[in-house]
Amino acid sequence: MTGSGRSTVRSRARSDADADADSRRQKRPPFNRQRERSRYGSSIPIYNNANLKVLLGICFVAFFIIWFMIHHLSNSVTEPKLPRAVTPFPAPKIMDLPQFEGEHKESLYWGTYRPHVYLGIRARTPKSLMAGLMWIGVKDGKYHLRHFCRHEDDLSTYGWTRHNGRDFGHQVLVDHGMTLTTGFLKSKEEGSGYGGDWAVRINVQIDKSKWNEEFGIGAQLFFYLADEAGNALDVSRENLNIHEDSLLASGSGADIGDWQLHLKSKDDLQLHYAGFRTPHFHNLSDLVEENLASQIQKHARLQLSDSLDDSPNVLVFQIIGGFPFTTDIVLISGTDLETSREEERVSMLTGTSLSNKLKYKEQEFDEKFEKIFNLAEKVDSEALSVGKAAVGNLLGGIGYFYGQSKIALSRILNLREHVSYMSYWSAELYTAVPSRSFFPRGFLWDEGFHQLIIWRWDIHISLDIIGHWLDLMNVDGWIPREQILGAEALSRVPEEFVPQHPTNGNPPTLFLALNDIINGVKNNEFTAMDRSEISLFLERAFVRLEAWFHWFNTTQSGKQMGSYYWHGRDDRTMREVNPKTLSSGLDDYPRASHPSEDERHLDLRCWMLLAADCMHSIQELLDMESKPGMDYGSTVKLLLDFELLNQMHFDDAYGAYFDFGNHTEKVQLKWKELEDGQNYATRQLLRDVMDMPVLRLVPHIGYVSLFPFMGRIIPSGSRILEKQLELISNRSLLWTNYGLRSLAKTSSLYMKHNTEHDPPYWRGPVWINMNYRILSALHHYSKENGPYQEKAKAIYEELRSNLIRNIVRNYQQTGFLWEQYEQTKGKGKGAHPFTGWTSLVVLIMAEAYGNI
């Protein structure tokens, strides 16, 4: 209730009491006051019973008025009201549903949930016992410590070739002639603590033709444990010798009880260690480098100091071995239990037993992959291995993060100016990530595409992830689009991109996944228990989804009924030839040259249709009644109105759909001399507008133009559908041998820099998420009766073949899936590995498009 509301309550309480008292004064007779003499001779007034009741009533009302005011004032002092932008949505959390507790929660407790490092293990809890791997690599004739996934490390390849998202993963890392393979396995046995045990197998080999023996005939690995809760960790003894005793370290945690870390190997390994006390966990490699540097300076040897800080909460173990070697590292929990069986459990997770378990899990992954995606008869063996790597690295890239987002106070997104911010509430996020090297954190619009794969693999993991995202919603129905939670995530992001703007949205792609899941329910693709859990999830999530839809439908609505525009464009910029639309996810894709409230963004209109259609489907599935003012069926009908769509966005001369806004094509970047205030002239590349903008359609053919086609809004018999097929297949516009360009070659901004330093991003390169959606629509129209059915089928088959062939070729040549692909030669570009939405290639191989 607002402050004004509380004032109204107080006023009403006083007026009601006064009116009541007046009515009583009118009805009752005058006081019948009698004087009686006390035994001391004095006299006191005596009231009759009626008068006494009135007096007590007045005192009673007055007491509550005074109490209410005191209570209100004390609350105002002790509990200041949070700004709406950082106030959680007032509804039960989705993650509090019973289906996400108990066995489900424990089964996902441990995992490779630190995707930003080459190998990182942690629990899904804010203060976790973490583990990770570092090693010394060689580049340009120099030693380098590897830890974080970084482009500049220049590894030939790295990534999970198989990972089931739960208890198994296999990863290959190739570093300048040295190859490391890492296996991860979880086990829940009798006697183990909460979450069970886990094991890591590390195998190191070299390619002698690429390895310079001047840099040694062995490898140096560093395996560490770090306790975020600050608990002290114990090294088992001063002189570590794995042939005498496999125990390395021990400690205790709140969830898992006492634990032990063991190392076993048949190879002759040398071990050293160092222990550190630190509150910071984002710079552990710095601690190792400093320790090694001091040892080199003091003793001229590259080994850890074999020393401990007082009560260390970080332990690092240096493992030195000749090529090749293999080592197994095991953490067992619950060692304080009477039935802990430590030796037996360590034995089960090392040596031959571990080899057998890893081999079994690998076979299990392959069988499940084939059962779900059915690729054996659709693609060759090379494509099949790429498909497995795509799914494996997407699942292996799922992370757990905890922290507070920074929310910008300014409404204007201006990266040149300092932005004041406030903190969101502390929250956790379990999510897949687009890229382990460049984007190792949650992105809202990427996540909907990720879930198109993940729900098919494991519906329980998918609902868990979607639930975590929806629980991040604030009271207004807004979700921060980029999640930078915790010190490790924060350390990887430029400062100007950290604050999130609560006026700006992001494509609500979670509706893509939800729509697909609902379609799966309708087609009986789930077990009865899964259907029940999906229904319970949707029932709990509906109020949040409704708030999310309402936020878009009100804050991003345009001047005309059924129109929308992305907020957050900088209308004051002098450095961008076309102000970016970061909130759309399409960043530098050309929009109206002069941002204004008159804009109508075609892609957002189509996202709103998707969202409304999904909400309507949920209502039908759950047999829910429409609320007044929230008739999603009517919204769907409005946004499906083909005539209205064409009036607002179709240009008959081009045969294409466009945005609408205040626009001129006469804009360019021009070098200008500016004075810096100290009589020094500087040359800057600034925006130069040579003609007045006018309200018009924005004539840039590209992905945005195809959104009505992607949304299947165009009737199968319409001549406009034929126009879209011509745009897609025209080599002078969008078609390439590697997929569809993001922007037509004829656009004035095709492959043009947006600023002096910003290269083209969505202005030509091939992006897989949009190509997937276009393929989905082509597949749809190839099945629909109509005059253009065969043409749609022919284009579909060629585009699908081109995309698969180019992605597989790049993976075989470079070892990675890429963020985007160059449109003239098909070469991978941007972030890598990018097994976020580029992993949709596996659905393209499977021809799995659902109902999106």
C-alpha angles and dihedrals in degrees: 000000000000126000092254089053091055091050089053091053091050092049092048092051091053096046093047091052092048093049091049092051092049092052090051092050090053095050103040125077121243117284110286094217116185127187118219124182118236123220087261091058097250123121128225129187116255120201124205121245095263093054091048092053091053092050092049090048092053091048091049093053092044091051092055093046090052091045092050092051093047091047092048093048093047091049090049089057100040101034111039112194114255119234110259092243091066099035114108120239107269101237137094111284117253091222089061090069112119091239089068094050132068118022094003093055094045093048089059096041097106122040148135086275097151101080094167092072126063090245121005132158128191142146128256093254131098095243104041139169100243131197133191148164131240128174140179113253132181125234129163090355094304136104117247130183111232120209115119120057102254135168091220091062085071096209113182090229141337135172146100109292088188130013128155096200093241122051110349141055139160120200135183123203121182115194116180098307097333119100123199122187119192126196122194125196134171125202134188110199136164109282097025122123129242111317093014128238134310137204135199124200116199121191121185125195137157137221100228092205090061101034123089108213090208084081093058142279093252145045132251116214127180118204116185144186122204127184112211090193089063096243114158116252122213127218109217095230143338098255109047115208116166092195090063099040131355094210113112105165146348140195145142135262134191095239104031102035118216116355140187133207117213134185124199131178138156090214127089103260132175118215133201131166147194131195126208136189110214140144090209125082103171094078105043092131088060090058091052093047092049092050092049092047092053091050092050090050094047103034106011091238133118100229139105120267099249088229139117136217115227110284095352117206092188124059122185122192119198113211115195120186141153120252121303112026141147130207133182120211119192134187115197121189134204094038089152090068119101091233095047097124092194100178094047093049093047089050091051091055100045140057121000093351091058091045090055094046093049091048091050092049091049091054090045090053092050092050093048091046092054093044092053102037102024095207102150093096097032104056139021126258094266092054090045092057090048090051091053091048090049093054094038095052093043090054093039088052094061108120141189119224134178130188145077127298118225112237119204118234093201118084093210120082103219114154093194095062130070110255122211114220145183128213126258117224117280107273143167127230129195107191148140116251131221098227130005092209104040109014106027095159141068121294117186100215094042091053096066090058092046090055093056085073101030097054090055090052099041120356092192093058090045095053089045091056095044090048092053091052095049091048087063090068119121127221092273094055095255125137121198107248098217120041114211101172124168134005095283093056093041092053091062099052128081110246096242092060096050103081113079119214115228092205092060128079137196129216107288093230094157083083087064090061095039091050089050092049092049089050088052090053091051090050093050094243093144137064119255090256092050091049089052093051092047090052092049089048092051092047091054094040097047097085090052093045088049091052090047091051091046091051091056094040093055108028097040099037120123133224094265123065109263095018129116138181135195112249122215104061114140108240092182100056118129096178103058120075088207116017109244122247099211092165091064091059088233092091107185098017105135115266131163109320093231114044114224143148088262091074122117113197113203097201094054090050088056093046088054090052090052091049094048091047091051092049090050090050091052090051090052094045093050093037091238125165121237116252121228109273092014104080100147092181089061091048090051090050092050094049092045091055099123095195093051091047090052093047091053103038116009123102110197094196092060095031086227142112118243144178117258126225151109099311148163128174090209097092126115143157112257133182111248134181113236131181115230096211094264096076092264116129119219129189115230133175104237138174115269119194112200100178136034114260120239133194105268146121111292105239103216117123114209144098094326089056090059098052094100087050092048089049091052090233094136114089113245091238097048122115086222088067088057089052090054092050089051092051091050096048096042109110090201089060122026110339122103133159088252103049137294120315118240091229131025120254088236094062115110088228098046107142091346123144112249093209134004090276105024111095119206111283110167092016103096114333121113116254120195100212093060093041088053092054092046090050089050090056093045089051089050095050091044087063096044119092111244145105093280099047096106093044091052090049094051093048091046094053094047095045092048091050093048093051096047094045094050096045092048092046092051092048092051092048100040107020093236147088109231138220092238139351129236111249101220102048102009096240118160114257140185126011120012139223087034104170093154113097092344084074085072083090086088090060089047088053090047093043087230109155105146116189103317 
